[in-house]
Amino acid sequence: MASMDVKAEVECSICLNFSTDPVTLKCGHNLCRDCIDRGLGTQEGSGGFSCLECRKKFPDRPALQGSITKRNIARPNQESRVFCTYCMDSPVPAVRSCLHCEVSLCDKHLKAHKKSPEHILCDPTLSMERRKCSIHKKILEYYCTEDETCICVSCCLIGGHTGHKMESLDEASEKKKETLWNVLQKLLTKTEKMEERVQSLQEHRRKVEEEAAGDTERVTVLFRDLRRRLQDLEKRILRDISGQAEGVSTSTFNFIRDLEIKKEQLSRKIRHIEELCNMTDPLTVLQESDTGDLCDTEDGDNEDRERHEKLLHDGGGLDVAGVLHTGLSDIIKGVNVHFYIQGAADILLDGNTASNNIQMSDNRKTASRSDIDQNYPETPERFQDYPQVMSSQSFSSGRHYWEVDVGGSHEWIVGMCYPSIERRGRKSEIGKNNISWGLDRSDNRYFVIHGSKDIPLPTNLSSNRVRVYLDYEAGRISFYDLCDPIRHLHTFTTTFTEPLHAVFNVFEGYIKICGGGDGRILP
């Protein structure tokens, strides 16, 4: 559609050919200069002039203005079509050009063209000079391989290419095409790899976005649930505190009331005894009938003392700290369940994989570098060239973590690997292959390593304890420095295709697998 619009723009409405030299009249129409000249010429002496297309009248012969825009549009269309040199009446597309005669030929004139050898035919072209030697003006027939340029016969005989290796244009062209074809194949392969990487990254981005959306939703739900749980816990504890205080207050009030009553009774006894003690008549004093009750001073004392002690010590208030700790622990357990966070994995060293310069503790938790050959039995699983040992446990799903005390060594690697890792040679070292991932300390510097690529960490560890965290389904292995607060060091992201084992490299000293974690939340 666009090409038809361009054609309409540059086609002369009189001759219906592409306007090679378009001009514009005052009425706005564009015509070939030749056509408008001939048309205006026929109108001489008729008393006026008019546009050959719309017939608009002009009192004087209109001045012809060249249309630069139309000419620029017409030029590429004109050059892209080669016409027969001999068809003068109307342009006929050429089928071949003769470099010797410097003409272009249609089918009719090609049949009548001489067939002698000096007449070299090629595809229709307007740039014949480009096919001739700029020095000798002869046709370019050879290719100088030393100077990498096209030359004519004279260049071979008397030019600056004497003695150089020559090839025919076809031969040189085929060789260049072969080279270009090889380059093309490499570029296509490279493009395919780039496309695969793009697709992989797009898939990774989509996966991350989905995981982020899922995590966002889960965190939102989690904190909504946490707020509800905390509010419920707050209400329950405050209710219990209020109830406990109210109970103690009521019991205390009742006891005080009972004591006040007994105190009033004692006051009456005291007054009565004082009256008896002040009497001068001995007969009246001796005949008093209730003096036994008046002299009983132990009545209810033990019961009141026990009741008093119980209120002071056993009813001293609610154990807020204990209740609060229990309630918060229950909430944290709910968080762990919500996010499928498991406790620290119980990692044990696999003696069948330990190299002969690794000594293991009896509980299989500590690996020490030893200068004494341990003379372990030969097994296919045993590391031969590096002081390494794997865990007996493997992980093929879920989320797990464990912690390693590295304070007893100045050079070590901790990480994870597939069981298919080589057991001897350079590629058997942790991180020196594509099937192991490690955190490395050497020369008092820290790196993460995978695929033989070391990535230096921006800062050193602040503690002697490292946490390794695995999320198998998400394809993540993360390392943390267990300082306060916990600091994330690095996360490797990939797609796991085999079970994973913990693996340790001890260049000197010892490292120790710790028991369960300290309960702190990962950042």
C-alpha positions as CSV (number, residue, x, y, z in Angstrom):
1,M,0.0,0.0,0.0
2,A,2.8,2.4,0.8
3,S,4.6,1.7,-2.5
4,M,1.3,2.5,-4.4
5,D,1.0,5.8,-2.5
6,V,4.6,6.7,-3.4
7,K,4.0,5.8,-7.0
8,A,0.9,8.0,-7.1
9,E,2.9,10.8,-5.7
10,V,5.6,10.8,-8.4
11,E,3.6,9.6,-11.4
12,C,2.9,12.2,-14.1
13,S,-0.9,12.3,-14.8
14,I,-0.1,13.1,-18.5
15,C,2.4,10.5,-19.6
16,L,1.7,8.1,-16.6
17,N,5.4,7.6,-16.1
18,F,7.5,8.4,-13.1
19,S,8.2,12.1,-13.1
20,T,12.0,12.4,-13.6
21,D,11.9,16.2,-13.3
22,P,8.6,17.1,-11.6
23,V,7.4,20.7,-11.5
24,T,4.5,22.3,-9.6
25,L,1.9,24.7,-10.9
26,K,0.1,27.4,-8.9
27,C,-2.9,25.1,-8.6
28,G,-0.7,22.6,-6.8
29,H,-0.6,19.8,-9.5
30,N,2.8,18.1,-10.3
31,L,3.6,17.2,-13.9
32,C,6.8,16.3,-15.9
33,R,8.6,19.4,-17.1
34,D,8.6,18.0,-20.6
35,C,4.8,17.3,-20.5
36,I,3.9,20.7,-19.2
37,D,6.2,22.5,-21.6
38,R,4.6,20.7,-24.6
39,G,1.1,21.4,-23.2
40,L,1.7,25.1,-22.5
41,G,3.4,25.4,-25.9
42,T,0.2,24.3,-27.7
43,Q,-1.7,27.0,-25.8
44,E,0.4,29.9,-27.1
45,G,-1.7,32.4,-28.9
46,S,-5.0,31.1,-27.5
47,G,-5.4,34.1,-25.2
48,G,-4.6,32.2,-22.0
49,F,-3.1,29.2,-20.3
50,S,-4.6,26.4,-18.1
51,C,-3.5,23.4,-16.1
52,L,-3.5,20.3,-18.2
53,E,-5.1,18.4,-15.3
54,C,-7.7,20.6,-13.5
55,R,-8.0,23.2,-16.4
56,K,-7.5,26.1,-14.0
57,K,-7.0,29.3,-16.0
58,F,-3.9,31.5,-15.8
59,P,-3.7,34.9,-17.5
60,D,0.0,34.5,-18.3
61,R,2.2,31.5,-19.0
62,P,2.8,30.1,-15.4
63,A,6.4,30.0,-14.1
64,L,7.4,26.4,-13.5
65,Q,8.8,25.6,-10.1
66,G,10.7,22.4,-9.5
67,S,9.3,20.2,-6.8
68,I,12.3,19.2,-4.6
69,T,10.2,16.8,-2.5
70,K,8.7,15.0,-5.5
71,R,12.1,14.9,-7.2
72,N,13.6,13.2,-4.0
73,I,10.8,10.7,-4.0
74,A,11.2,10.0,-7.7
75,R,14.9,9.6,-7.8
76,P,15.2,6.3,-5.9
77,N,12.3,4.9,-7.9
78,Q,14.0,5.9,-11.1
79,E,17.3,4.5,-10.1
80,S,15.8,1.3,-8.8
81,R,14.5,0.6,-12.4
82,V,16.9,0.2,-15.3
83,F,15.4,0.8,-18.7
84,C,16.5,-0.3,-22.2
85,T,18.9,2.2,-23.7
86,Y,17.5,1.6,-27.2
87,C,13.8,1.9,-26.5
88,M,13.4,5.6,-27.1
89,D,9.7,6.0,-27.6
90,S,8.6,4.5,-24.2
91,P,10.7,3.1,-21.4
92,V,11.0,-0.7,-21.4
93,P,12.7,-2.4,-18.4
94,A,16.1,-3.8,-19.1
95,V,16.9,-7.5,-18.5
96,R,20.7,-7.3,-18.9
97,S,23.4,-4.6,-19.1
98,C,26.5,-4.8,-21.3
99,L,29.6,-3.6,-19.6
100,H,31.6,-3.4,-22.8
101,C,29.1,-1.2,-24.6
102,E,27.8,0.5,-21.5
103,V,24.2,-0.1,-22.4
104,S,21.2,-1.8,-20.9
105,L,19.0,-4.1,-23.0
106,C,15.5,-5.3,-23.1
107,D,14.6,-8.8,-24.3
108,K,14.2,-7.6,-27.9
109,H,17.5,-5.7,-28.2
110,L,19.4,-8.4,-26.2
111,K,18.7,-10.9,-29.0
112,A,20.3,-8.6,-31.5
113,H,23.3,-7.7,-29.3
114,K,26.7,-9.1,-30.3
115,K,27.8,-12.2,-28.6
116,S,31.5,-11.7,-28.9
117,P,33.7,-12.4,-25.8
118,E,34.4,-8.8,-25.1
119,H,30.8,-8.1,-24.6
120,I,30.3,-8.9,-20.8
121,L,26.6,-9.1,-19.7
122,C,25.5,-8.6,-16.1
123,D,22.3,-7.9,-14.2
124,P,20.7,-4.5,-15.1
125,T,22.6,-1.7,-13.6
126,L,23.0,2.1,-13.8
127,S,26.4,2.1,-12.1
128,M,28.6,0.7,-14.8
129,E,31.6,2.8,-13.9
130,R,31.7,1.0,-10.6
131,R,32.4,-2.2,-12.6
132,K,35.4,-0.7,-14.4
133,C,39.0,0.0,-13.3
134,S,39.3,3.6,-12.2
135,I,42.8,3.8,-13.6
136,H,42.6,1.8,-16.9
137,K,38.9,2.2,-17.6
138,K,38.7,-1.5,-18.3
139,I,36.3,-4.1,-17.0
140,L,37.1,-5.5,-13.5
141,E,37.7,-9.2,-14.1
142,Y,40.1,-10.4,-11.4
143,Y,40.6,-10.2,-7.6
144,C,44.0,-9.6,-6.1
145,T,44.1,-11.7,-2.9
146,E,47.2,-9.8,-1.5
147,D,45.7,-6.3,-1.9
148,E,42.1,-7.6,-1.5
149,T,40.8,-5.5,-4.4
150,C,39.1,-6.1,-7.8
151,I,41.4,-5.3,-10.8
152,C,41.4,-5.3,-14.6
153,V,43.8,-7.1,-17.0
154,S,46.1,-4.1,-17.3
155,C,46.4,-4.0,-13.5
156,C,47.7,-7.6,-13.7
157,L,50.2,-6.9,-16.5
158,I,51.4,-3.4,-16.0
159,G,49.8,-2.2,-12.8
160,G,51.0,-2.4,-9.2
161,H,49.7,-6.0,-8.9
162,T,52.3,-7.7,-11.0
163,G,53.3,-11.1,-9.5
164,H,50.4,-11.1,-7.0
165,K,48.1,-14.0,-6.7
166,M,45.0,-13.5,-8.8
167,E,41.6,-15.2,-8.7
168,S,38.6,-14.8,-11.0
169,L,35.8,-12.7,-9.6
170,D,33.5,-15.8,-9.4
171,E,36.1,-17.8,-7.5
172,A,36.9,-15.0,-5.1
173,S,33.2,-14.3,-4.7
174,E,32.5,-17.9,-3.8
175,K,35.3,-18.0,-1.3
176,K,34.0,-14.8,0.3
177,K,30.5,-16.2,0.3
178,E,31.8,-19.3,2.0
179,T,33.5,-17.2,4.7
180,L,30.4,-15.0,5.1
181,W,28.3,-18.2,5.3
182,N,30.5,-19.5,8.1
183,V,30.2,-16.1,9.8
184,L,26.5,-16.2,9.3
185,Q,26.2,-19.6,10.9
186,K,28.2,-18.4,13.9
187,L,26.0,-15.3,14.1
188,L,22.8,-17.4,13.8
189,T,24.1,-19.7,16.5
190,K,25.0,-16.7,18.7
191,T,21.6,-15.2,18.1
192,E,20.0,-18.5,19.1
193,K,22.0,-18.6,22.3
194,M,21.1,-15.0,23.0
195,E,17.5,-15.8,22.4
196,E,17.7,-18.7,24.7
197,R,19.3,-16.5,27.3
198,V,16.6,-13.9,26.8
199,Q,13.9,-16.5,27.2
200,S,15.6,-18.0,30.2
201,L,15.9,-14.5,31.8
202,Q,12.3,-13.8,30.9
203,E,11.3,-17.0,32.5
204,H,13.4,-16.3,35.5
205,R,11.9,-12.8,35.8
206,R,8.4,-14.3,35.5
207,K,9.2,-16.9,38.1
208,V,10.6,-14.2,40.4
209,E,7.6,-12.0,39.9
210,E,5.3,-14.9,40.6
211,E,7.3,-15.8,43.7
212,A,7.3,-12.2,44.8
213,A,3.6,-11.9,44.3
214,G,3.1,-15.1,46.3
215,D,5.4,-14.0,49.0
216,T,3.7,-10.6,49.1
217,E,0.4,-12.2,49.5
218,R,1.7,-14.6,52.2
219,V,3.4,-11.9,54.1
220,T,0.3,-9.7,54.0
221,V,-1.8,-12.6,55.2
222,L,0.9,-13.5,57.8
223,F,1.0,-10.0,59.3
224,R,-2.7,-9.7,59.3
225,D,-2.8,-13.0,61.2
226,L,0.0,-11.8,63.5
227,R,-1.9,-8.7,64.3
228,R,-5.0,-10.7,65.0
229,R,-3.1,-13.2,67.1
230,L,-1.2,-10.4,69.0
231,Q,-4.5,-8.6,69.6
232,D,-6.1,-11.8,70.9
233,L,-3.1,-12.5,73.1
234,E,-3.1,-8.9,74.4
235,K,-6.8,-9.1,75.2
236,R,-6.4,-12.5,76.8
237,I,-3.5,-11.5,79.0
238,L,-5.1,-8.2,80.0
239,R,-8.3,-10.1,80.8
240,D,-6.4,-12.6,82.8
241,I,-4.5,-9.8,84.6
242,S,-7.7,-8.0,85.3
243,G,-9.4,-11.2,86.5
244,Q,-6.5,-12.2,88.7
245,A,-6.3,-8.8,90.2
246,E,-10.1,-8.7,90.8
247,G,-10.0,-12.1,92.4
248,V,-7.1,-11.1,94.7
249,S,-8.9,-7.8,95.5
250,T,-12.2,-9.6,96.3
251,S,-10.4,-12.2,98.5
252,T,-8.4,-9.5,100.3
253,F,-11.5,-7.4,100.8
254,N,-13.4,-10.3,102.3
255,F,-10.5,-11.2,104.6
256,I,-10.2,-7.6,105.7
257,R,-13.9,-7.6,106.5
258,D,-13.7,-10.8,108.5
259,L,-10.6,-9.4,110.4
260,E,-12.5,-6.2,111.1
261,I,-15.4,-8.2,112.6
262,K,-13.0,-10.3,114.7
263,K,-11.2,-7.1,115.7
264,E,-14.5,-5.6,117.0
265,Q,-15.2,-8.9,118.9
266,L,-11.8,-8.7,120.5
267,S,-12.4,-5.0,121.4
268,R,-15.5,-6.0,123.3
269,K,-13.6,-8.7,125.1
270,I,-10.9,-6.3,126.0
271,R,-13.4,-3.8,127.4
272,H,-15.2,-6.5,129.4
273,I,-12.0,-7.8,130.8
274,E,-10.9,-4.3,131.7
275,E,-14.2,-3.9,133.6
276,L,-13.7,-7.1,135.5
277,C,-10.1,-6.1,136.3
278,N,-11.3,-2.8,137.8
279,M,-14.1,-4.4,140.0
280,T,-13.4,-4.3,143.8
281,D,-16.0,-7.0,144.7
282,P,-14.2,-10.4,144.4
283,L,-17.5,-12.3,144.4
284,T,-18.6,-10.5,141.2
285,V,-15.4,-11.2,139.5
286,L,-15.4,-14.9,140.4
287,Q,-19.0,-15.4,139.5
288,E,-18.5,-14.1,135.9
289,S,-19.8,-17.1,133.8
290,D,-17.9,-16.5,130.4
291,T,-14.4,-15.9,131.6
292,G,-13.3,-19.1,129.8
293,D,-14.2,-17.7,126.5
294,L,-12.7,-14.3,127.4
295,C,-9.3,-16.1,128.2
296,D,-9.3,-18.1,124.8
297,T,-6.8,-15.9,122.8
298,E,-5.9,-18.6,120.2
299,D,-9.4,-18.7,118.7
300,G,-8.9,-18.7,114.8
301,D,-5.3,-17.5,114.9
302,N,-3.9,-20.4,112.8
303,E,-6.6,-20.2,110.2
304,D,-6.2,-16.4,109.9
305,R,-2.4,-16.7,109.6
306,E,-2.6,-19.3,106.9
307,R,-5.2,-17.3,105.0
308,H,-3.0,-14.2,105.3
309,E,0.1,-16.0,104.0
310,K,-1.8,-17.4,101.1
311,L,-3.0,-14.0,100.0
312,L,0.4,-12.4,100.3
313,H,2.4,-15.1,98.5
314,D,0.1,-17.4,96.5
315,G,-2.1,-14.6,95.2
316,G,0.7,-12.2,94.3
317,G,-0.6,-11.7,90.7
318,L,-0.5,-13.2,87.2
319,D,2.8,-14.6,85.8
320,V,2.7,-12.1,82.9
321,A,6.2,-12.9,81.6
322,G,5.5,-16.7,81.4
323,V,2.1,-16.3,79.8
324,L,3.4,-13.8,77.3
325,H,6.4,-15.9,76.4
326,T,4.2,-19.0,75.9
327,G,1.7,-17.0,73.8
328,L,4.4,-15.5,71.6
329,S,6.1,-18.9,71.2
330,D,2.8,-20.3,69.9
331,I,2.6,-17.4,67.5
332,I,6.1,-17.9,66.2
333,K,5.3,-21.6,65.7
334,G,2.4,-20.5,63.6
335,V,4.7,-18.3,61.5
336,N,7.1,-21.2,60.9
337,V,4.2,-23.4,59.8
338,H,2.9,-20.6,57.5
339,F,6.2,-20.3,55.8
340,Y,7.3,-23.9,56.0
341,I,10.4,-23.0,57.9
342,Q,12.0,-26.1,59.3
343,G,14.4,-26.4,62.2
344,A,18.1,-26.7,61.7
345,A,18.9,-29.9,59.8
346,D,20.9,-32.5,61.7
347,I,24.0,-32.7,59.4
348,L,26.4,-35.6,59.8
349,L,29.7,-36.1,58.0
350,D,30.0,-39.0,55.6
351,G,33.1,-41.0,56.4
352,N,33.0,-42.7,53.0
353,T,33.7,-39.3,51.3
354,A,36.3,-37.9,53.6
355,S,39.8,-37.5,52.1
356,N,42.7,-39.1,53.9
357,N,43.9,-35.8,55.4
358,I,40.5,-35.1,57.1
359,Q,40.0,-36.4,60.6
360,M,36.4,-36.6,61.8
361,S,35.1,-36.5,65.4
362,D,33.2,-39.4,66.9
363,N,29.9,-37.6,66.6
364,R,30.7,-36.8,62.9
365,K,30.1,-33.1,63.5
366,T,33.7,-31.8,63.4
367,A,36.2,-32.1,60.5
368,S,39.9,-31.3,61.1
369,R,42.8,-31.0,58.8
370,S,45.4,-33.6,59.6
371,D,49.0,-34.0,58.5
372,I,48.8,-37.7,59.3
373,D,47.3,-40.0,56.6
374,Q,44.1,-41.5,58.0
375,N,44.3,-44.6,55.8
376,Y,40.6,-44.7,55.2
377,P,39.4,-47.7,53.1
378,E,39.3,-46.9,49.4
379,T,35.9,-46.0,48.2
380,P,34.6,-44.5,44.9
381,E,33.0,-41.7,46.9
382,R,36.2,-40.6,48.6
383,F,37.8,-37.2,47.7
384,Q,41.4,-37.7,46.7
385,D,43.1,-34.4,46.0
386,Y,41.4,-31.9,48.3
387,P,40.7,-32.0,52.1
388,Q,37.0,-32.3,51.6
389,V,34.1,-34.3,53.1
390,M,30.3,-34.4,52.2
391,S,27.3,-34.9,54.4
392,S,25.6,-38.2,54.7
393,Q,22.2,-36.5,54.2
394,S,20.9,-35.4,50.9
395,F,18.1,-32.9,50.1
396,S,15.9,-33.2,47.1
397,S,13.0,-31.0,48.2
398,G,11.9,-28.5,50.9
399,R,13.7,-25.7,52.8
400,H,16.5,-26.5,55.2
401,Y,19.4,-24.8,57.0
402,W,22.4,-25.6,59.1
403,E,25.1,-23.7,60.8
404,V,28.9,-24.1,60.8
405,D,31.4,-22.8,63.3
406,V,34.4,-21.7,61.3
407,G,36.3,-20.1,64.1
408,G,38.9,-22.9,64.3
409,S,40.2,-22.4,60.7
410,H,41.6,-19.6,58.6
411,E,41.1,-21.3,55.3
412,W,37.9,-23.2,54.5
413,I,35.0,-23.6,52.0
414,V,31.5,-24.5,53.1
415,G,28.7,-25.1,50.6
416,M,26.7,-27.7,48.7
417,C,27.2,-30.1,45.8
418,Y,25.6,-32.8,43.7
419,P,26.7,-36.4,44.4
420,S,28.0,-36.5,40.9
421,I,30.9,-34.2,41.7
422,E,34.2,-35.6,40.7
423,R,36.4,-37.1,43.4
424,R,39.8,-36.3,42.0
425,G,41.4,-33.6,39.9
426,R,41.0,-29.9,39.8
427,K,37.3,-30.0,39.1
428,S,36.7,-32.0,42.4
429,E,37.3,-28.8,44.5
430,I,34.1,-27.1,45.8
431,G,33.1,-24.3,43.3
432,K,35.6,-25.3,40.6
433,N,32.7,-26.8,38.6
434,N,29.1,-26.2,37.7
435,I,27.7,-28.7,40.2
436,S,28.9,-27.1,43.5
437,W,28.4,-23.8,45.3
438,G,30.6,-22.5,48.1
439,L,31.5,-19.7,50.5
440,D,35.3,-19.5,50.6
441,R,37.8,-18.0,53.0
442,S,41.4,-17.8,51.9
443,D,44.2,-15.3,52.4
444,N,41.9,-13.6,55.0
445,R,39.5,-12.7,52.2
446,Y,36.0,-14.0,51.5
447,F,34.5,-15.2,48.2
448,V,31.5,-17.0,46.9
449,I,32.5,-19.5,44.2
450,H,30.7,-21.5,41.4
451,G,31.7,-22.6,38.0
452,S,35.4,-21.7,38.7
453,K,34.3,-18.0,39.1
454,D,35.3,-16.3,42.4
455,I,33.0,-13.4,43.4
456,P,34.7,-11.4,46.3
457,L,32.4,-10.3,49.1
458,P,32.4,-6.6,49.9
459,T,33.0,-7.1,53.6
460,N,34.5,-9.8,55.8
461,L,32.5,-12.0,58.2
462,S,31.8,-10.4,61.6
463,S,31.3,-13.7,63.4
464,N,32.7,-17.2,63.4
465,R,29.4,-18.8,62.5
466,V,27.9,-19.3,59.0
467,R,24.4,-20.3,58.2
468,V,23.7,-22.2,54.9
469,Y,20.1,-22.0,53.7
470,L,18.6,-24.2,51.0
471,D,15.3,-23.7,49.2
472,Y,15.3,-26.6,46.8
473,E,12.1,-25.8,44.8
474,A,13.0,-22.1,44.5
475,G,16.6,-23.1,43.4
476,R,18.3,-21.0,46.0
477,I,21.4,-21.6,48.1
478,S,22.1,-18.7,50.5
479,F,24.9,-17.9,53.0
480,Y,24.5,-15.8,56.1
481,D,26.9,-14.3,58.7
482,L,25.4,-15.0,62.1
483,C,26.4,-11.7,63.6
484,D,23.8,-9.5,65.4
485,P,21.7,-8.8,63.4
486,I,22.1,-11.7,60.9
487,R,23.7,-10.4,57.7
488,H,22.9,-11.9,54.2
489,L,26.1,-12.6,52.3
490,H,25.1,-14.1,48.9
491,T,22.4,-16.2,47.2
492,F,23.0,-18.5,44.3
493,T,19.9,-19.1,42.0
494,T,19.6,-21.9,39.6
495,T,17.4,-25.0,38.8
496,F,18.5,-28.0,40.7
497,T,18.5,-31.3,38.8
498,E,20.0,-33.7,41.5
499,P,19.8,-34.1,45.2
500,L,22.2,-31.8,47.2
501,H,24.7,-32.6,49.9
502,A,26.4,-30.3,52.3
503,V,30.1,-30.2,51.6
504,F,33.1,-28.9,53.5
505,N,36.7,-28.1,52.6
506,V,39.2,-27.6,55.5
507,F,42.6,-26.3,54.4
508,E,43.8,-26.0,58.0
509,G,42.5,-26.1,61.5
510,Y,38.9,-27.4,62.0
511,I,35.3,-26.5,61.4
512,K,32.3,-27.8,63.4
513,I,28.7,-28.4,62.4
514,C,26.5,-26.7,65.1
515,G,23.4,-28.1,66.6
516,G,20.1,-26.4,66.0
517,G,19.9,-22.7,65.2
518,D,19.6,-19.9,67.7
519,G,16.0,-19.2,66.5
520,R,16.8,-15.8,65.0
521,I,14.8,-14.9,61.9
522,L,16.7,-14.7,58.6
523,P,16.9,-11.2,57.1
